[in-house]
Structure formats: C-alpha cells, structure tokens
Amino acid sequence: MTNYTIMQILNMGFNWDTSDMSILMLAKLAKPLMGTTRIMINSLHIKGDLLITPILDGKALMYSFSSKPEVRIEIAFGSGGTEVPGVSSWLVRLGGFIFEKAHVYHFWHNSIHFEIIKSR
C-alpha cells in the first residue's frame, strides 16, 4: 500500500515598493579601468504573483514567481559624484534579467491552484 501526501501551494500577489532605502556596494574594477567604484541602489519595486510551496516534508519553504515579475530598480554607478554614462541602465537590465532567471519557476505557467501528490 502506498501513502500519498498532498502538498498545498500558496499563490498570492506580491507588491513591494520602496524608495526609502539605500544599498551601497563597492565593486573592484578590472583592467583597463582598475580601481574601486560604488554601485548605489536607490529604489526597488517588485510586483508579481508569488508561489510558496513547502519542501523537505514541511521543514522549509520554496518561493518563486509564477510569471515574470515587474521589476524596477534605480541604480547609480560611479565614484564620488561622477556617474559613468550608460552603465546604470545596463546594470538595471542585467539585474532584471538575473532576477527573472533566479526567481521565476518556468514549469508552472500562470497556474492558480495546484496540488502536488508525492509518494513516500
């Protein structure tokens, strides 16, 4: 006789918008630029449908977005008061791409309710 466990998946809207934070990162540049520069994240907005699933027999939670979330990041790049032209927009595009690849689970396409049955 096989026992089955039904795992529930929580599907919820997620809307996080903040402009009252600042994240400062220092980056070490390679040749030919050489030196350190600062990357400043001034605001962050994330909106999408979030899936939360229990894993490891309910001892941990896995989260992912069911579709590509709307992500807006305001980034300043430069050293001191100077900003290198074009780098901030490139960092925003790169950050959005990395966020999508890391946090969107592509196997669940716009699903609302799921029950996963796993055998023990």
N, C-alpha and C positions, 0 to 999 in steps of 0.2 A: 504494500500500500504506500502510495506517495503522498507526502504532505506538501501543500502549496501555501505560500504566504503571499498575500496581496499587499503591495506597497502603494500607498496613495501619493500622488504628485500634487503639490500646491502650485496653482497657476495664478499669478497676481500681477497687477500693474505696478510698475516701479517708476517713480519720478523723483530724481534727486537733482536739485539746482542750488548751487552755492556760488556766491561771489564774495563771501566774507572770509575766504581762506587764501593763504598763500603758501605754496610749496616751492622751496628753493633747493635746486640741485646744482652741484658743481660737476662739470664734465672736463675731463682731461683730453685735449685735442692731440691728434697725431700729426705727423709731418704732412704737409709743409707748414701748417698753422702753428703747431707747438704751443703749449701753454694750457691754462685752465680758463674756462668761461662759465657763466652761470645760465641756468635754464630756470625760468620763473613761471609757474603755473598760477595764473591769477583767478580763473574761474573754471568751473566744471559743471556740465549739465548732462545727465544721463536719463533717458526716458525709454521704456520698453516693457515688454511682457516677460516677467521673470518666472522661471520654473524652479521649484525647490523640491528635491527628492531625497528621502532618507536612503543611506547606503550603509554597508557594514552592519547589517541587522539593526538599524536604527541608531547606531552609535555616532554617526556623522551625517552631515547634510551636504548634498551636492547642489550647486546653483548654476544656472545657465539662462540665457535669453532664448525664447522660442523663435525669434526673428531678429534681424539686425536692429540693434537699438539706435536711437537718435543720440548722438554724442557731439557735444560742443565743448571744445577746450580752448581757452585763451592762454597762449604761451608767449613769453618774451624771451629772447635769446640774445646774449651779448655779454660784454664785460664792462662793468661800471655803468655809465649812462648810455653807451653806444649799443645799437642793435644791428646785427648783420642783416641786410635786406634779403628777403625770400626764405630765410631759414625758419622763421616762426611758422609760416604757412606750411612748409614742408614737414616740420615736426608735428603739426596738428593732423595732417593727412596720415603720417606714419603712426601716430598714436591711435587714431580712429581705426586704422587697418589692424593694428596689433590687438586692440580691444575686441574687435569683431572676431578675429581668429581665436582668441583665448577664451571668450565668454559666450559665444553663440554655439549651441549644440545643434548641428545641422541635420540630425536624423529625425528630429521632431518638428515637422513643418506646420506651424500655426495651429497646433492642436490645443484644444481647450481642456478636455478631460482624458486622462489615461489611467489605466490600471495595469501594472506590470505583475505578471504571475511568475514567480521563480520557484523552482523545486529545491528542496533541501536534501 
